[in-house]
Amino acid sequence: MPIKTNKHRPLLEDAMNAYYPGVRWYEFLDSKNKVYANIRLAPKLWDKTSDAYIDNPKSIPTEAQLNAKLKELQDAYDAEYEYDGG
């Protein structure tokens, strides 16, 4: 029997957030079409140290890096939340 959970299957956003946790450092050009080609850096980020917005120092990982991270997250999800068929 499958394990019931509210946790969702990993999405592209989850892979993006895994690179720089705790800060919304990117945006999608089209919020209804969340694909790699529609990712852009947020122009400014909140800096807790200076208590002000700063220019975004982050960079967008390559599509291959994000796909690898997404597979890693999917494998972890499958191991934790999927049933074994028994």
SEFIZA-3560 file (N, C-alpha, C; in Angstrom, 3 decimals):
REM SEFIZA-3560
<numar><xx>0.844</xx><yy>-1.177</yy><zz>0.000</zz><atom>N</atom></numar>
<numar><xx>0.000</xx><yy>0.000</yy><zz>0.000</zz><atom>CA</atom></numar>
<numar><xx>0.894</xx><yy>1.246</yy><zz>0.000</zz><atom>C</atom></numar>
<numar><xx>0.549</xx><yy>2.250</yy><zz>-0.808</zz><atom>N</atom></numar>
<numar><xx>1.376</xx><yy>3.458</yy><zz>-0.858</zz><atom>CA</atom></numar>
<numar><xx>1.308</xx><yy>4.251</yy><zz>0.446</zz><atom>C</atom></numar>
<numar><xx>2.389</xx><yy>4.918</yy><zz>0.742</zz><atom>N</atom></numar>
<numar><xx>2.429</xx><yy>5.786</yy><zz>1.915</zz><atom>CA</atom></numar>
<numar><xx>1.742</xx><yy>7.095</yy><zz>1.550</zz><atom>C</atom></numar>
<numar><xx>0.820</xx><yy>7.544</yy><zz>2.380</zz><atom>N</atom></numar>
<numar><xx>0.141</xx><yy>8.806</yy><zz>2.117</zz><atom>CA</atom></numar>
<numar><xx>1.005</xx><yy>9.943</yy><zz>2.640</zz><atom>C</atom></numar>
<numar><xx>1.143</xx><yy>10.961</yy><zz>1.822</zz><atom>N</atom></numar>
<numar><xx>1.980</xx><yy>12.094</yy><zz>2.202</zz><atom>CA</atom></numar>
<numar><xx>1.502</xx><yy>13.351</yy><zz>1.498</zz><atom>C</atom></numar>
<numar><xx>1.799</xx><yy>14.479</yy><zz>2.071</zz><atom>N</atom></numar>
<numar><xx>1.510</xx><yy>15.754</yy><zz>1.427</zz><atom>CA</atom></numar>
<numar><xx>2.704</xx><yy>16.246</yy><zz>0.629</zz><atom>C</atom></numar>
<numar><xx>3.820</xx><yy>15.548</yy><zz>0.738</zz><atom>N</atom></numar>
<numar><xx>5.019</xx><yy>15.959</yy><zz>0.010</zz><atom>CA</atom></numar>
<numar><xx>4.802</xx><yy>15.708</yy><zz>-1.480</zz><atom>C</atom></numar>
<numar><xx>5.147</xx><yy>16.682</yy><zz>-2.287</zz><atom>N</atom></numar>
<numar><xx>4.968</xx><yy>16.556</yy><zz>-3.731</zz><atom>CA</atom></numar>
<numar><xx>6.223</xx><yy>15.985</yy><zz>-4.387</zz><atom>C</atom></numar>
<numar><xx>6.028</xx><yy>15.455</yy><zz>-5.567</zz><atom>N</atom></numar>
<numar><xx>7.176</xx><yy>15.003</yy><zz>-6.353</zz><atom>CA</atom></numar>
<numar><xx>8.042</xx><yy>16.217</yy><zz>-6.659</zz><atom>C</atom></numar>
<numar><xx>9.354</xx><yy>16.044</yy><zz>-6.723</zz><atom>N</atom></numar>
<numar><xx>10.251</xx><yy>17.178</yy><zz>-6.970</zz><atom>CA</atom></numar>
<numar><xx>9.961</xx><yy>17.882</yy><zz>-8.294</zz><atom>C</atom></numar>
<numar><xx>10.020</xx><yy>19.189</yy><zz>-8.243</zz><atom>N</atom></numar>
<numar><xx>9.811</xx><yy>20.039</yy><zz>-9.405</zz><atom>CA</atom></numar>
<numar><xx>11.100</xx><yy>20.800</yy><zz>-9.719</zz><atom>C</atom></numar>
<numar><xx>11.117</xx><yy>21.461</yy><zz>-10.853</zz><atom>N</atom></numar>
<numar><xx>12.278</xx><yy>22.260</yy><zz>-11.227</zz><atom>CA</atom></numar>
<numar><xx>12.611</xx><yy>23.279</yy><zz>-10.132</zz><atom>C</atom></numar>
<numar><xx>11.590</xx><yy>23.883</yy><zz>-9.527</zz><atom>N</atom></numar>
<numar><xx>11.823</xx><yy>24.851</yy><zz>-8.445</zz><atom>CA</atom></numar>
<numar><xx>12.565</xx><yy>24.225</yy><zz>-7.272</zz><atom>C</atom></numar>
<numar><xx>12.273</xx><yy>22.978</yy><zz>-6.969</zz><atom>N</atom></numar>
<numar><xx>12.956</xx><yy>22.292</yy><zz>-5.870</zz><atom>CA</atom></numar>
<numar><xx>14.444</xx><yy>22.144</yy><zz>-6.172</zz><atom>C</atom></numar>
<numar><xx>14.761</xx><yy>21.816</yy><zz>-7.423</zz><atom>N</atom></numar>
<numar><xx>16.169</xx><yy>21.706</yy><zz>-7.819</zz><atom>CA</atom></numar>
<numar><xx>16.843</xx><yy>23.075</yy><zz>-7.740</zz><atom>C</atom></numar>
<numar><xx>16.147</xx><yy>24.114</yy><zz>-8.181</zz><atom>N</atom></numar>
<numar><xx>16.698</xx><yy>25.475</yy><zz>-8.106</zz><atom>CA</atom></numar>
<numar><xx>16.939</xx><yy>25.878</yy><zz>-6.651</zz><atom>C</atom></numar>
<numar><xx>15.966</xx><yy>25.623</yy><zz>-5.792</zz><atom>N</atom></numar>
<numar><xx>16.078</xx><yy>26.002</yy><zz>-4.383</zz><atom>CA</atom></numar>
<numar><xx>17.176</xx><yy>25.236</yy><zz>-3.663</zz><atom>C</atom></numar>
<numar><xx>17.499</xx><yy>24.053</yy><zz>-4.139</zz><atom>N</atom></numar>
<numar><xx>18.555</xx><yy>23.256</yy><zz>-3.509</zz><atom>CA</atom></numar>
<numar><xx>19.933</xx><yy>23.897</yy><zz>-3.696</zz><atom>C</atom></numar>
<numar><xx>20.094</xx><yy>24.691</yy><zz>-4.736</zz><atom>N</atom></numar>
<numar><xx>21.385</xx><yy>25.338</yy><zz>-4.975</zz><atom>CA</atom></numar>
<numar><xx>21.659</xx><yy>26.474</yy><zz>-3.998</zz><atom>C</atom></numar>
<numar><xx>20.673</xx><yy>27.291</yy><zz>-3.739</zz><atom>N</atom></numar>
<numar><xx>20.834</xx><yy>28.426</yy><zz>-2.813</zz><atom>CA</atom></numar>
<numar><xx>19.614</xx><yy>28.460</yy><zz>-1.898</zz><atom>C</atom></numar>
<numar><xx>19.586</xx><yy>27.595</yy><zz>-0.883</zz><atom>N</atom></numar>
<numar><xx>18.410</xx><yy>27.501</yy><zz>-0.010</zz><atom>CA</atom></numar>
<numar><xx>18.175</xx><yy>28.796</yy><zz>0.774</zz><atom>C</atom></numar>
<numar><xx>16.898</xx><yy>29.036</yy><zz>1.053</zz><atom>N</atom></numar>
<numar><xx>16.531</xx><yy>30.129</yy><zz>1.940</zz><atom>CA</atom></numar>
<numar><xx>16.377</xx><yy>31.492</yy><zz>1.298</zz><atom>C</atom></numar>
<numar><xx>16.583</xx><yy>31.583</yy><zz>-0.002</zz><atom>N</atom></numar>
<numar><xx>16.432</xx><yy>32.881</yy><zz>-0.662</zz><atom>CA</atom></numar>
<numar><xx>15.828</xx><yy>32.662</yy><zz>-2.046</zz><atom>C</atom></numar>
<numar><xx>14.892</xx><yy>33.511</yy><zz>-2.412</zz><atom>N</atom></numar>
<numar><xx>14.272</xx><yy>33.420</yy><zz>-3.743</zz><atom>CA</atom></numar>
<numar><xx>15.150</xx><yy>34.213</yy><zz>-4.715</zz><atom>C</atom></numar>
<numar><xx>16.081</xx><yy>33.539</yy><zz>-5.366</zz><atom>N</atom></numar>
<numar><xx>17.115</xx><yy>34.173</yy><zz>-6.176</zz><atom>CA</atom></numar>
<numar><xx>16.839</xx><yy>34.129</yy><zz>-7.669</zz><atom>C</atom></numar>
<numar><xx>15.728</xx><yy>33.528</yy><zz>-8.070</zz><atom>N</atom></numar>
<numar><xx>15.406</xx><yy>33.385</yy><zz>-9.488</zz><atom>CA</atom></numar>
<numar><xx>13.926</xx><yy>33.671</yy><zz>-9.708</zz><atom>C</atom></numar>
<numar><xx>13.582</xx><yy>33.842</yy><zz>-10.961</zz><atom>N</atom></numar>
<numar><xx>12.190</xx><yy>34.051</yy><zz>-11.362</zz><atom>CA</atom></numar>
<numar><xx>11.962</xx><yy>33.285</yy><zz>-12.668</zz><atom>C</atom></numar>
<numar><xx>10.695</xx><yy>33.027</yy><zz>-12.965</zz><atom>N</atom></numar>
<numar><xx>10.344</xx><yy>32.453</yy><zz>-14.259</zz><atom>CA</atom></numar>
<numar><xx>9.744</xx><yy>33.554</yy><zz>-15.118</zz><atom>C</atom></numar>
<numar><xx>10.165</xx><yy>33.644</yy><zz>-16.344</zz><atom>N</atom></numar>
<numar><xx>9.609</xx><yy>34.635</yy><zz>-17.259</zz><atom>CA</atom></numar>
<numar><xx>8.133</xx><yy>34.361</yy><zz>-17.532</zz><atom>C</atom></numar>
<numar><xx>7.756</xx><yy>33.095</yy><zz>-17.491</zz><atom>N</atom></numar>
<numar><xx>6.366</xx><yy>32.687</yy><zz>-17.692</zz><atom>CA</atom></numar>
<numar><xx>6.007</xx><yy>31.735</yy><zz>-16.558</zz><atom>C</atom></numar>
<numar><xx>5.199</xx><yy>32.198</yy><zz>-15.619</zz><atom>N</atom></numar>
<numar><xx>4.886</xx><yy>31.388</yy><zz>-14.433</zz><atom>CA</atom></numar>
<numar><xx>4.056</xx><yy>30.150</yy><zz>-14.753</zz><atom>C</atom></numar>
<numar><xx>3.470</xx><yy>30.085</yy><zz>-15.930</zz><atom>N</atom></numar>
<numar><xx>2.689</xx><yy>28.916</yy><zz>-16.323</zz><atom>CA</atom></numar>
<numar><xx>3.507</xx><yy>27.928</yy><zz>-17.162</zz><atom>C</atom></numar>
<numar><xx>4.746</xx><yy>28.294</yy><zz>-17.482</zz><atom>N</atom></numar>
<numar><xx>5.615</xx><yy>27.437</yy><zz>-18.271</zz><atom>CA</atom></numar>
<numar><xx>6.987</xx><yy>27.409</yy><zz>-17.603</zz><atom>C</atom></numar>
<numar><xx>7.091</xx><yy>26.653</yy><zz>-16.543</zz><atom>N</atom></numar>
<numar><xx>8.293</xx><yy>26.626</yy><zz>-15.713</zz><atom>CA</atom></numar>
<numar><xx>9.293</xx><yy>25.620</yy><zz>-16.266</zz><atom>C</atom></numar>
<numar><xx>10.047</xx><yy>26.087</yy><zz>-17.260</zz><atom>N</atom></numar>
<numar><xx>11.082</xx><yy>25.287</yy><zz>-17.899</zz><atom>CA</atom></numar>
<numar><xx>12.394</xx><yy>26.067</yy><zz>-17.820</zz><atom>C</atom></numar>
<numar><xx>13.493</xx><yy>25.368</yy><zz>-18.067</zz><atom>N</atom></numar>
<numar><xx>14.818</xx><yy>25.981</yy><zz>-17.944</zz><atom>CA</atom></numar>
<numar><xx>14.944</xx><yy>27.265</yy><zz>-18.772</zz><atom>C</atom></numar>
<numar><xx>14.414</xx><yy>27.256</yy><zz>-19.969</zz><atom>N</atom></numar>
<numar><xx>14.543</xx><yy>28.416</yy><zz>-20.857</zz><atom>CA</atom></numar>
<numar><xx>13.865</xx><yy>29.665</yy><zz>-20.286</zz><atom>C</atom></numar>
<numar><xx>12.951</xx><yy>29.503</yy><zz>-19.353</zz><atom>N</atom></numar>
<numar><xx>12.224</xx><yy>30.634</yy><zz>-18.781</zz><atom>CA</atom></numar>
<numar><xx>12.767</xx><yy>31.084</yy><zz>-17.421</zz><atom>C</atom></numar>
<numar><xx>13.923</xx><yy>30.587</yy><zz>-17.014</zz><atom>N</atom></numar>
<numar><xx>14.518</xx><yy>30.989</yy><zz>-15.734</zz><atom>CA</atom></numar>
<numar><xx>15.359</xx><yy>32.245</yy><zz>-15.945</zz><atom>C</atom></numar>
<numar><xx>15.229</xx><yy>33.174</yy><zz>-15.019</zz><atom>N</atom></numar>
<numar><xx>16.128</xx><yy>34.328</yy><zz>-15.017</zz><atom>CA</atom></numar>
<numar><xx>16.461</xx><yy>34.668</yy><zz>-13.574</zz><atom>C</atom></numar>
<numar><xx>17.565</xx><yy>35.339</yy><zz>-13.380</zz><atom>N</atom></numar>
<numar><xx>17.961</xx><yy>35.758</yy><zz>-12.040</zz><atom>CA</atom></numar>
<numar><xx>17.065</xx><yy>36.897</yy><zz>-11.568</zz><atom>C</atom></numar>
<numar><xx>16.685</xx><yy>36.848</yy><zz>-10.304</zz><atom>N</atom></numar>
<numar><xx>16.010</xx><yy>37.996</yy><zz>-9.713</zz><atom>CA</atom></numar>
<numar><xx>17.033</xx><yy>39.127</yy><zz>-9.652</zz><atom>C</atom></numar>
<numar><xx>16.652</xx><yy>40.348</yy><zz>-10.006</zz><atom>N</atom></numar>
<numar><xx>17.637</xx><yy>41.425</yy><zz>-10.040</zz><atom>CA</atom></numar>
<numar><xx>18.217</xx><yy>41.787</yy><zz>-8.671</zz><atom>C</atom></numar>
<numar><xx>17.413</xx><yy>41.698</yy><zz>-7.622</zz><atom>N</atom></numar>
<numar><xx>17.850</xx><yy>42.082</yy><zz>-6.273</zz><atom>CA</atom></numar>
<numar><xx>17.480</xx><yy>40.993</yy><zz>-5.281</zz><atom>C</atom></numar>
<numar><xx>18.269</xx><yy>40.883</yy><zz>-4.226</zz><atom>N</atom></numar>
<numar><xx>18.010</xx><yy>39.953</yy><zz>-3.127</zz><atom>CA</atom></numar>
<numar><xx>18.078</xx><yy>40.714</yy><zz>-1.810</zz><atom>C</atom></numar>
<numar><xx>17.325</xx><yy>40.256</yy><zz>-0.832</zz><atom>N</atom></numar>
<numar><xx>17.398</xx><yy>40.853</yy><zz>0.500</zz><atom>CA</atom></numar>
<numar><xx>18.611</xx><yy>40.296</yy><zz>1.226</zz><atom>C</atom></numar>
<numar><xx>19.439</xx><yy>41.181</yy><zz>1.723</zz><atom>N</atom></numar>
<numar><xx>20.628</xx><yy>40.801</yy><zz>2.465</zz><atom>CA</atom></numar>
<numar><xx>20.384</xx><yy>41.079</yy><zz>3.941</zz><atom>C</atom></numar>
<numar><xx>20.317</xx><yy>40.014</yy><zz>4.739</zz><atom>N</atom></numar>
<numar><xx>20.039</xx><yy>40.163</yy><zz>6.168</zz><atom>CA</atom></numar>
<numar><xx>21.147</xx><yy>40.916</yy><zz>6.899</zz><atom>C</atom></numar>
<numar><xx>22.376</xx><yy>40.730</yy><zz>6.458</zz><atom>N</atom></numar>
<numar><xx>23.512</xx><yy>41.361</yy><zz>7.121</zz><atom>CA</atom></numar>
<numar><xx>23.450</xx><yy>42.887</yy><zz>7.017</zz><atom>C</atom></numar>
<numar><xx>23.203</xx><yy>43.372</yy><zz>5.805</zz><atom>N</atom></numar>
<numar><xx>23.155</xx><yy>44.825</yy><zz>5.605</zz><atom>CA</atom></numar>
<numar><xx>21.741</xx><yy>45.385</yy><zz>5.761</zz><atom>C</atom></numar>
<numar><xx>20.755</xx><yy>44.489</yy><zz>5.910</zz><atom>N</atom></numar>
<numar><xx>19.358</xx><yy>44.898</yy><zz>6.059</zz><atom>CA</atom></numar>
<numar><xx>18.912</xx><yy>45.767</yy><zz>4.881</zz><atom>C</atom></numar>
<numar><xx>19.293</xx><yy>45.300</yy><zz>3.681</zz><atom>N</atom></numar>
<numar><xx>18.963</xx><yy>46.056</yy><zz>2.471</zz><atom>CA</atom></numar>
<numar><xx>18.972</xx><yy>45.116</yy><zz>1.263</zz><atom>C</atom></numar>
<numar><xx>18.364</xx><yy>45.594</yy><zz>0.176</zz><atom>N</atom></numar>
<numar><xx>18.439</xx><yy>44.850</yy><zz>-1.077</zz><atom>CA</atom></numar>
<numar><xx>19.810</xx><yy>45.052</yy><zz>-1.706</zz><atom>C</atom></numar>
<numar><xx>20.332</xx><yy>43.961</yy><zz>-2.285</zz><atom>N</atom></numar>
<numar><xx>21.623</xx><yy>44.019</yy><zz>-2.971</zz><atom>CA</atom></numar>
<numar><xx>21.457</xx><yy>43.433</yy><zz>-4.369</zz><atom>C</atom></numar>
<numar><xx>22.400</xx><yy>43.736</yy><zz>-5.250</zz><atom>N</atom></numar>
<numar><xx>22.396</xx><yy>43.099</yy><zz>-6.563</zz><atom>CA</atom></numar>
<numar><xx>22.575</xx><yy>41.598</yy><zz>-6.373</zz><atom>C</atom></numar>
<numar><xx>21.879</xx><yy>40.826</yy><zz>-7.163</zz><atom>N</atom></numar>
<numar><xx>21.897</xx><yy>39.371</yy><zz>-7.051</zz><atom>CA</atom></numar>
<numar><xx>23.280</xx><yy>38.816</yy><zz>-7.425</zz><atom>C</atom></numar>
<numar><xx>23.985</xx><yy>38.199</yy><zz>-6.459</zz><atom>N</atom></numar>
<numar><xx>25.308</xx><yy>37.639</yy><zz>-6.757</zz><atom>CA</atom></numar>
<numar><xx>25.264</xx><yy>36.187</yy><zz>-7.250</zz><atom>C</atom></numar>
<numar><xx>24.084</xx><yy>35.595</yy><zz>-7.327</zz><atom>N</atom></numar>
<numar><xx>23.947</xx><yy>34.185</yy><zz>-7.704</zz><atom>CA</atom></numar>
<numar><xx>24.105</xx><yy>34.013</yy><zz>-9.211</zz><atom>C</atom></numar>
<numar><xx>24.243</xx><yy>32.764</yy><zz>-9.636</zz><atom>N</atom></numar>
<numar><xx>24.265</xx><yy>32.436</yy><zz>-11.061</zz><atom>CA</atom></numar>
<numar><xx>23.362</xx><yy>31.232</yy><zz>-11.283</zz><atom>C</atom></numar>
<numar><xx>22.836</xx><yy>31.125</yy><zz>-12.475</zz><atom>N</atom></numar>
<numar><xx>21.931</xx><yy>30.020</yy><zz>-12.804</zz><atom>CA</atom></numar>
<numar><xx>22.775</xx><yy>28.788</yy><zz>-13.138</zz><atom>C</atom></numar>
<numar><xx>22.507</xx><yy>27.669</yy><zz>-12.461</zz><atom>N</atom></numar>
<numar><xx>23.205</xx><yy>26.424</yy><zz>-12.817</zz><atom>CA</atom></numar>
<numar><xx>22.866</xx><yy>26.033</yy><zz>-14.258</zz><atom>C</atom></numar>
<numar><xx>23.707</xx><yy>25.231</yy><zz>-14.850</zz><atom>N</atom></numar>
<numar><xx>23.426</xx><yy>24.766</yy><zz>-16.211</zz><atom>CA</atom></numar>
<numar><xx>22.205</xx><yy>23.849</yy><zz>-16.196</zz><atom>C</atom></numar>
<numar><xx>21.635</xx><yy>23.664</yy><zz>-17.359</zz><atom>N</atom></numar>
<numar><xx>20.475</xx><yy>22.769</yy><zz>-17.462</zz><atom>CA</atom></numar>
<numar><xx>20.863</xx><yy>21.352</yy><zz>-17.046</zz><atom>C</atom></numar>
<numar><xx>22.061</xx><yy>20.914</yy><zz>-17.407</zz><atom>N</atom></numar>
<numar><xx>22.535</xx><yy>19.574</yy><zz>-17.032</zz><atom>CA</atom></numar>
<numar><xx>22.661</xx><yy>19.461</yy><zz>-15.506</zz><atom>C</atom></numar>
<numar><xx>23.180</xx><yy>20.506</yy><zz>-14.862</zz><atom>N</atom></numar>
<numar><xx>23.304</xx><yy>20.488</yy><zz>-13.398</zz><atom>CA</atom></numar>
<numar><xx>21.924</xx><yy>20.409</yy><zz>-12.739</zz><atom>C</atom></numar>
<numar><xx>20.975</xx><yy>21.176</yy><zz>-13.263</zz><atom>N</atom></numar>
<numar><xx>19.623</xx><yy>21.141</yy><zz>-12.688</zz><atom>CA</atom></numar>
<numar><xx>18.943</xx><yy>19.796</yy><zz>-12.926</zz><atom>C</atom></numar>
<numar><xx>19.150</xx><yy>19.228</yy><zz>-14.096</zz><atom>N</atom></numar>
<numar><xx>18.572</xx><yy>17.904</yy><zz>-14.372</zz><atom>CA</atom></numar>
<numar><xx>19.166</xx><yy>16.853</yy><zz>-13.442</zz><atom>C</atom></numar>
<numar><xx>20.457</xx><yy>16.928</yy><zz>-13.181</zz><atom>N</atom></numar>
<numar><xx>21.107</xx><yy>15.986</yy><zz>-12.255</zz><atom>CA</atom></numar>
<numar><xx>20.567</xx><yy>16.170</yy><zz>-10.839</zz><atom>C</atom></numar>
<numar><xx>20.388</xx><yy>17.411</yy><zz>-10.400</zz><atom>N</atom></numar>
<numar><xx>19.847</xx><yy>17.683</yy><zz>-9.066</zz><atom>CA</atom></numar>
<numar><xx>18.406</xx><yy>17.201</yy><zz>-8.973</zz><atom>C</atom></numar>
<numar><xx>17.632</xx><yy>17.421</yy><zz>-10.024</zz><atom>N</atom></numar>
<numar><xx>16.239</xx><yy>16.974</yy><zz>-10.040</zz><atom>CA</atom></numar>
<numar><xx>16.165</xx><yy>15.446</yy><zz>-9.965</zz><atom>C</atom></numar>
<numar><xx>17.056</xx><yy>14.747</yy><zz>-10.658</zz><atom>N</atom></numar>
<numar><xx>17.090</xx><yy>13.285</yy><zz>-10.581</zz><atom>CA</atom></numar>
<numar><xx>17.458</xx><yy>12.837</yy><zz>-9.174</zz><atom>C</atom></numar>
<numar><xx>18.424</xx><yy>13.510</yy><zz>-8.556</zz><atom>N</atom></numar>
<numar><xx>18.820</xx><yy>13.190</yy><zz>-7.183</zz><atom>CA</atom></numar>
<numar><xx>17.630</xx><yy>13.366</yy><zz>-6.228</zz><atom>C</atom></numar>
<numar><xx>16.894</xx><yy>14.456</yy><zz>-6.384</zz><atom>N</atom></numar>
<numar><xx>15.720</xx><yy>14.696</yy><zz>-5.537</zz><atom>CA</atom></numar>
<numar><xx>14.620</xx><yy>13.671</yy><zz>-5.812</zz><atom>C</atom></numar>
<numar><xx>14.435</xx><yy>13.320</yy><zz>-7.086</zz><atom>N</atom></numar>
<numar><xx>13.415</xx><yy>12.325</yy><zz>-7.444</zz><atom>CA</atom></numar>
<numar><xx>13.764</xx><yy>10.957</yy><zz>-6.880</zz><atom>C</atom></numar>
<numar><xx>15.032</xx><yy>10.578</yy><zz>-6.960</zz><atom>N</atom></numar>
<numar><xx>15.461</xx><yy>9.287</yy><zz>-6.409</zz><atom>CA</atom></numar>
<numar><xx>15.242</xx><yy>9.240</yy><zz>-4.898</zz><atom>C</atom></numar>
<numar><xx>15.533</xx><yy>10.332</yy><zz>-4.212</zz><atom>N</atom></numar>
<numar><xx>15.317</xx><yy>10.395</yy><zz>-2.761</zz><atom>CA</atom></numar>
<numar><xx>13.824</xx><yy>10.327</yy><zz>-2.442</zz><atom>C</atom></numar>
<numar><xx>13.014</xx><yy>11.016</yy><zz>-3.236</zz><atom>N</atom></numar>
<numar><xx>11.559</xx><yy>10.967</yy><zz>-3.051</zz><atom>CA</atom></numar>
<numar><xx>11.047</xx><yy>9.539</yy><zz>-3.238</zz><atom>C</atom></numar>
<numar><xx>11.472</xx><yy>8.906</yy><zz>-4.330</zz><atom>N</atom></numar>
<numar><xx>11.024</xx><yy>7.538</yy><zz>-4.610</zz><atom>CA</atom></numar>
<numar><xx>11.415</xx><yy>6.582</yy><zz>-3.488</zz><atom>C</atom></numar>
<numar><xx>12.614</xx><yy>6.739</yy><zz>-2.980</zz><atom>N</atom></numar>
<numar><xx>13.090</xx><yy>5.854</yy><zz>-1.902</zz><atom>CA</atom></numar>
<numar><xx>12.284</xx><yy>6.054</yy><zz>-0.613</zz><atom>C</atom></numar>
<numar><xx>11.853</xx><yy>7.279</yy><zz>-0.363</zz><atom>N</atom></numar>
<numar><xx>11.167</xx><yy>7.575</yy><zz>0.890</zz><atom>CA</atom></numar>
<numar><xx>9.655</xx><yy>7.417</yy><zz>0.821</zz><atom>C</atom></numar>
<numar><xx>9.038</xx><yy>7.762</yy><zz>-0.313</zz><atom>N</atom></numar>
<numar><xx>7.580</xx><yy>7.863</yy><zz>-0.362</zz><atom>CA</atom></numar>
<numar><xx>6.870</xx><yy>6.849</yy><zz>-1.242</zz><atom>C</atom></numar>
<numar><xx>7.584</xx><yy>6.125</yy><zz>-2.051</zz><atom>N</atom></numar>
<numar><xx>6.928</xx><yy>5.149</yy><zz>-2.911</zz><atom>CA</atom></numar>
<numar><xx>6.864</xx><yy>3.785</yy><zz>-2.222</zz><atom>C</atom></numar>
<numar><xx>5.820</xx><yy>3.053</yy><zz>-2.539</zz><atom>N</atom></numar>
<numar><xx>5.713</xx><yy>1.700</yy><zz>-1.971</zz><atom>CA</atom></numar>
<numar><xx>6.555</xx><yy>0.732</yy><zz>-2.768</zz><atom>C</atom></numar>
<numar><xx>6.882</xx><yy>-0.356</yy><zz>-2.131</zz><atom>N</atom></numar>
<numar><xx>7.756</xx><yy>-1.343</yy><zz>-2.777</zz><atom>CA</atom></numar>
<numar><xx>6.983</xx><yy>-2.422</yy><zz>-3.538</zz><atom>C</atom></numar>
<numar><xx>5.680</xx><yy>-2.248</yy><zz>-3.640</zz><atom>N</atom></numar>
<numar><xx>4.866</xx><yy>-3.211</yy><zz>-4.365</zz><atom>CA</atom></numar>
<numar><xx>4.387</xx><yy>-4.371</yy><zz>-3.502</zz><atom>C</atom></numar>
<numar><xx>4.796</xx><yy>-4.393</yy><zz>-2.237</zz><atom>N</atom></numar>
<numar><xx>4.459</xx><yy>-5.501</yy><zz>-1.358</zz><atom>CA</atom></numar>
<numar><xx>3.250</xx><yy>-5.317</yy><zz>-0.536</zz><atom>C</atom></numar>
//
